[in-house]
């Protein structure tokens, strides 16, 4: 049996939307083929091109470390979290009918699980398809008008065994919150969350293997990831 890889990530590009207060994402060409072939450093018409990337550790598709939300001196940074937390079983549930800037309830989560006959297993990554990426990407509403988890819903998912929750929105808390209850639960339960996922439609209602490896950033509070679902080829 074969496997199919589904890319769930956003692109990294100059001007990509960023959370207010984070630095702008910039990708700058620092060497072109034309420049390097004329440099006199190489023979046989050899050349190369290269870019410089400037971005927040929380820019585009990324995962938060525990140290991002936990001020304790011993809170694990991204390089200190075990790699197997980023290579897990995964499921994706459809919550796209929930209104923007409102909270998912435990009943919403259970109903979505029941619809597809899915369960949350120990160590899982649970992805929430809000439809926000498809509705608002490229508009001002991307950073403001999305639903998110209530405290009780976050406790339900993490309490069922999930190690990570991700959403196709800037946060797994709702837009407009000032208390960030889902992030508070992450801090209390020492769990992870992924933000700024892309199109989740290909994995809605499915169980898969999830891969979202972070960069090895020393003392990093988060990292960009390439989020990928591995599905058995039907």
Secondary structure, DSSP 4 states (H G I P E B T S, - for coil): --EEEEE-PPPP-TT----TTSPPPEEEEEE-HHHHHTSSS-STT----EEEEE--TTSSSEEE-GGGT---TT---GGGS-GGGGEEEEEEEE-TTSPTT-EE-HHHHHHHHHHHT----TT-EEEEE-SHHHHHTTSGGGGT---EE-HHHHHHHHHTT-SEEEESSS-SSPTT-SS-HHHHHHHHHT-EEEE-----GGGTT-EEEEE-PBP--TT-SEEEB--EEEEE--
